Amino acid sequence: MNGPHAAESIESRYADLVPEWLDALKLMAAQSEAFDSLNHGEGPALLLLLKADAGLSAGAMSETMGITTGRMANILRRLEEKKLVDRTVVPSNRRKASITLTDEGRAYARGLYDHIRRRAISVLDVLGRDDAETLIRILRKLADNVGSERIPALAEADDAEHPGIRKP
């Protein structure tokens, strides 16, 4: 079903669940202390470098993380100040740098990964195996369809509510 009625029906079916969903997400976020000593973006950057196990360029990191190069530069500057990463000029191209974890950064990133892993296991254990598998299936479905362009009725509703805001 397309058109404004489809958007209204989606709205009427789920609008009452939104506050509960947001409250649950807020509670879960408040309980997580994994990134407390890090600014936004620093944890994922450390985990990316840990997974790569080799030097990466700032450009490759920003592309992988889906952020601008300017945002990446700020994240790397803060991580350097905390002595968690090093930048080494690439000899073959002196305009490029290879970003690597320091020993302290590697230990911190491993601890962070272990904390996140333990936390995930704890959360999945609360659900039990069957519900955990269902949650993962639902999260994958959401990830595959998160953009409103993938959900025509939602895109139409967005256009109707906020004309001119979304870019083609």
Secondary structure by P-SEA (a helix, b strand, c coil): cccaaaaaaaaaacccaaaaaaaaaaaaaaacccccccccaaaaaaaaaaaacbbbcaaaaaaaacccaaaaaaaaaaaaaaccbbbbcccccccbbbbbbcaaaaaaaaaaaaaaaaaaaaaaaaacaaaaaaaaaaaaaaaacccccccaaaaaaaaaaccccccc
